[in-house]
């Protein structure tokens, strides 16, 4: 089955794109995103030298109806938000292509990895065009069913965790140490490993 890596250029006037362009040193990692009755809800991890300014921009934007900071560190914040304009959800809904999470937004660009049959990928391209979202296809590769069990981000992190000794008994690498090694927030590492472990366990039980 084909796996494609896309770079989307979020149109001007869309809140998350505008905020990321105004804060070019910031990375917005979308951990979850779901459609809601009047828009969409999601969970985003913000990494920035100006976290407070980013949070203020969230709260001041008319398209963001709610923004709750669930966790705050020196350069990090975990924010649950609701928006009236979940533009990036609409093409995947219309095409039926599952979006692999987390994905990152930086300087007005979203980087997606999607795995789907050719006809669904073509439909996704049509949907992006219909919603006036410019995009570039960076690479398309074929994956086997075993490879598609985990996302690329999950596989990379699990491999790093195994090498570091995170899964050794006794454990020789803590979650904090692993997060430092991969230069990612501890909450992101925890969430990604949790999703990967869940996928592996479900696949194992299905085979049994």
Secondary structure, 3 states (H helix, E strand, C coil): CEEEEEEEECCCCCHHHHHHHHCCCCEEEEEEEEEECCEEEEEEEEECCCHHHHHHHHHHCCCEEEEEEEEECCCEEEEEEEECCCHHHHHHHHHCCCECCCEEEECCEEEEEEECCHHHHHHHHHHHHHCCCEEEEEEEEECCCCHHHCCHHHHHHHHHHHHHCCCCCCCCCCHHHHHHHHCCCHHHHHHHHHHHHHHHHHHHHHHC
